[in-house]
C-alpha cells in the first residue's frame, strides 16, 4: 500500500509517538523503498531503528539522511540521531566527528550537550570543558544541570 510521502511520514511519526517502534520500523523500511532519495524517509527509518535497538542500522540510515540533507536544521537532526546510535555502539570518535561537522553551521544546546558527553567518553577533558563553556553561552541553566549530572553524579 502506497500512502504517498505525507502519509508515510504521518504514520511513522504516529507509531513513534505511540512507542510502537516495531510498526514504525517496518513502515519506515517500506517508506525508504518507496522513496529511496527522500531525507525524511531515511531519517524516520533511522529513528525507528534506534528506538528498536537496531543501532547499526540507525547509524547507517542516519548517515544516509545526513548526506541527503539540504539545510542546517535537517543536518542537525540527522547528526543527533546518528551520533546517538554511534554512542550506543561505543563509536565515540565517529559520533563526535559527525557532530563537529554540524557545529560551525548550527549551534544548539543539544549539540553542545552531546559534544560534551562524547568528549568525556573519549577522555578529552579540555574539549569537554570547551563544550560546557559554549553551552553556558547558549543557556546557563542547561550548562549547570549538565555539570551537576555528569561531573558530580
C-alpha positions as a Markdown table, in Angstrom:
| # | Residue | x | y | z |
|---|---|---|---|---|
| 1 | Unk | 0.0 | 0.0 | 0.0 |
| 2 | Unk | 1.4 | 3.4 | -1.0 |
| 3 | Unk | 0.5 | 6.2 | 1.3 |
| 4 | Unk | 2.5 | 8.9 | -0.5 |
| 5 | Unk | 5.2 | 10.8 | 1.3 |
| 6 | Unk | 2.9 | 12.8 | 3.6 |
| 7 | Unk | 1.0 | 9.6 | 4.6 |
| 8 | Unk | 4.2 | 7.6 | 5.3 |
| 9 | Unk | 5.6 | 10.5 | 7.3 |
| 10 | Unk | 2.5 | 10.9 | 9.4 |
| 11 | Unk | 2.0 | 7.2 | 10.1 |
| 12 | Unk | 5.6 | 6.5 | 11.0 |
| 13 | Unk | 5.6 | 9.6 | 13.3 |
| 14 | Unk | 2.4 | 8.4 | 14.9 |
| 15 | Unk | 3.9 | 5.0 | 15.6 |
| 16 | Unk | 7.0 | 6.6 | 17.1 |
| 17 | Unk | 4.9 | 8.9 | 19.2 |
| 18 | Unk | 2.9 | 5.9 | 20.5 |
| 19 | Unk | 6.1 | 4.0 | 21.1 |
| 20 | Unk | 5.1 | 1.3 | 18.6 |
| 21 | Unk | 8.7 | 1.0 | 17.4 |
| 22 | Unk | 8.3 | -2.3 | 15.6 |
| 23 | Unk | 5.5 | -0.9 | 13.4 |
| 24 | Unk | 7.4 | 2.3 | 12.9 |
| 25 | Unk | 10.5 | 0.3 | 11.8 |
| 26 | Unk | 8.5 | -1.9 | 9.4 |
| 27 | Unk | 6.7 | 1.0 | 7.8 |
| 28 | Unk | 9.9 | 3.0 | 7.7 |
| 29 | Unk | 11.6 | 0.3 | 5.6 |
| 30 | Unk | 8.6 | 0.4 | 3.2 |
| 31 | Unk | 8.9 | 4.2 | 3.1 |
| 32 | Unk | 12.6 | 4.1 | 2.2 |
| 33 | Unk | 11.9 | 1.5 | -0.5 |
| 34 | Unk | 9.1 | 3.7 | -2.0 |
| 35 | Unk | 11.2 | 7.0 | -1.7 |
| 36 | Unk | 14.9 | 6.0 | -1.6 |
| 37 | Unk | 16.1 | 9.6 | -2.2 |
| 38 | Unk | 14.0 | 11.2 | 0.5 |
| 39 | Unk | 15.8 | 12.5 | 3.6 |
| 40 | Unk | 12.7 | 12.2 | 5.8 |
| 41 | Unk | 12.3 | 8.6 | 4.8 |
| 42 | Unk | 15.9 | 7.7 | 5.9 |
| 43 | Unk | 15.6 | 9.9 | 9.0 |
| 44 | Unk | 12.4 | 8.2 | 10.2 |
| 45 | Unk | 13.9 | 4.8 | 9.5 |
| 46 | Unk | 17.0 | 5.8 | 11.5 |
| 47 | Unk | 14.8 | 7.0 | 14.3 |
| 48 | Unk | 12.7 | 3.8 | 14.2 |
| 49 | Unk | 15.7 | 1.6 | 14.1 |
| 50 | Unk | 17.3 | 3.4 | 17.0 |
| 51 | Unk | 14.2 | 3.0 | 19.2 |
| 52 | Unk | 14.0 | -0.6 | 18.2 |
| 53 | Unk | 17.6 | -1.2 | 19.4 |
| 54 | Unk | 19.0 | -1.7 | 15.8 |
| 55 | Unk | 21.9 | 0.8 | 16.4 |
| 56 | Unk | 24.0 | -0.3 | 13.4 |
| 57 | Unk | 21.1 | 0.3 | 11.0 |
| 58 | Unk | 20.2 | 3.5 | 12.8 |
| 59 | Unk | 23.7 | 4.8 | 12.2 |
| 60 | Unk | 23.7 | 3.7 | 8.6 |
| 61 | Unk | 20.3 | 5.2 | 7.8 |
| 62 | Unk | 21.0 | 8.3 | 9.8 |
| 63 | Unk | 24.2 | 8.8 | 7.8 |
| 64 | Unk | 22.3 | 8.4 | 4.6 |
| 65 | Unk | 19.8 | 11.1 | 5.8 |
| 66 | Unk | 22.6 | 13.4 | 6.9 |
| 67 | Unk | 24.2 | 13.1 | 3.4 |
| 68 | Unk | 20.9 | 13.9 | 1.7 |
| 69 | Unk | 20.2 | 16.9 | 4.0 |
| 70 | Unk | 19.9 | 20.2 | 2.2 |
| 71 | Unk | 19.7 | 22.6 | 5.2 |
| 72 | Unk | 21.2 | 23.1 | 8.6 |
| 73 | Unk | 18.1 | 22.0 | 10.6 |
| 74 | Unk | 17.9 | 18.7 | 8.8 |
| 75 | Unk | 21.7 | 18.2 | 9.2 |
| 76 | Unk | 21.5 | 18.8 | 12.9 |
| 77 | Unk | 18.5 | 16.4 | 13.4 |
| 78 | Unk | 20.3 | 13.7 | 11.3 |
| 79 | Unk | 23.6 | 14.2 | 13.2 |
| 80 | Unk | 21.8 | 13.9 | 16.5 |
| 81 | Unk | 20.1 | 10.5 | 15.8 |
| 82 | Unk | 23.2 | 9.2 | 14.0 |
| 83 | Unk | 25.6 | 10.2 | 16.8 |
| 84 | Unk | 23.2 | 8.7 | 19.4 |
| 85 | Unk | 23.4 | 5.4 | 17.5 |
| 86 | Unk | 27.2 | 5.7 | 17.4 |
| 87 | Unk | 27.1 | 6.3 | 21.2 |
| 88 | Unk | 25.2 | 3.1 | 21.8 |
| 89 | Unk | 27.7 | 1.3 | 19.6 |
| 90 | Unk | 30.6 | 2.7 | 21.6 |
| 91 | Unk | 31.8 | 4.5 | 18.4 |
| 92 | Unk | 32.6 | 7.8 | 20.2 |
| 93 | Unk | 35.1 | 9.2 | 17.8 |
| 94 | Unk | 32.7 | 8.7 | 14.8 |
| 95 | Unk | 29.8 | 10.4 | 16.7 |
| 96 | Unk | 32.0 | 13.3 | 17.8 |
| 97 | Unk | 33.3 | 13.8 | 14.3 |
| 98 | Unk | 29.8 | 13.9 | 12.8 |
| 99 | Unk | 28.6 | 16.4 | 15.4 |
| 100 | Unk | 31.7 | 18.6 | 14.9 |
| 101 | Unk | 30.7 | 18.8 | 11.2 |
| 102 | Unk | 27.5 | 20.5 | 12.1 |
| 103 | Unk | 28.7 | 22.7 | 15.0 |
| 104 | Unk | 30.0 | 25.6 | 12.8 |
| 105 | Unk | 26.8 | 25.7 | 10.9 |
| 106 | Unk | 24.2 | 25.3 | 13.6 |
| 107 | Unk | 24.6 | 26.0 | 17.3 |
| 108 | Unk | 22.2 | 24.3 | 19.7 |
| 109 | Unk | 22.0 | 23.2 | 23.3 |
| 110 | Unk | 21.5 | 19.6 | 22.4 |
| 111 | Unk | 24.5 | 19.7 | 20.1 |
| 112 | Unk | 26.8 | 21.1 | 22.8 |
| 113 | Unk | 25.5 | 18.6 | 25.4 |
| 114 | Unk | 26.3 | 15.7 | 23.0 |
| 115 | Unk | 29.7 | 17.1 | 22.2 |
| 116 | Unk | 30.4 | 17.4 | 25.9 |
| 117 | Unk | 29.3 | 13.7 | 26.5 |
| 118 | Unk | 31.3 | 12.4 | 23.6 |
| 119 | Unk | 34.4 | 14.4 | 24.8 |
| 120 | Unk | 34.1 | 12.8 | 28.2 |
| 121 | Unk | 33.8 | 9.3 | 26.7 |
| 122 | Unk | 36.9 | 10.0 | 24.8 |
| 123 | Unk | 38.7 | 11.2 | 27.9 |
| 124 | Unk | 39.2 | 14.7 | 26.4 |
| 125 | Unk | 38.5 | 16.9 | 29.5 |
| 126 | Unk | 39.8 | 20.0 | 27.7 |
| 127 | Unk | 37.4 | 19.6 | 24.8 |
| 128 | Unk | 34.5 | 18.7 | 27.3 |
| 129 | Unk | 35.1 | 22.0 | 29.2 |
| 130 | Unk | 35.1 | 23.9 | 25.9 |
| 131 | Unk | 31.6 | 22.5 | 25.1 |
| 132 | Unk | 30.4 | 23.4 | 28.6 |
| 133 | Unk | 31.6 | 26.9 | 28.0 |
| 134 | Unk | 29.7 | 27.0 | 24.7 |
| 135 | Unk | 26.6 | 25.7 | 26.4 |
| 136 | Unk | 26.9 | 28.4 | 29.0 |
| 137 | Unk | 26.8 | 31.0 | 26.2 |
| 138 | Unk | 23.6 | 29.4 | 24.9 |
| 139 | Unk | 21.8 | 28.5 | 28.2 |
| 140 | Unk | 23.4 | 28.9 | 31.6 |
| 141 | Unk | 20.8 | 26.8 | 33.4 |
| 142 | Unk | 21.2 | 23.9 | 30.9 |
| 143 | Unk | 25.0 | 24.0 | 31.4 |
| 144 | Unk | 24.7 | 24.0 | 35.2 |
| 145 | Unk | 22.3 | 21.0 | 35.0 |
| 146 | Unk | 24.7 | 19.1 | 32.7 |
| 147 | Unk | 27.6 | 19.7 | 35.1 |
| 148 | Unk | 25.7 | 18.5 | 38.1 |
| 149 | Unk | 24.6 | 15.4 | 36.2 |
| 150 | Unk | 27.9 | 14.4 | 34.7 |
| 151 | Unk | 30.6 | 15.8 | 36.9 |
| 152 | Unk | 29.1 | 15.3 | 40.3 |
| 153 | Unk | 26.9 | 12.3 | 39.6 |
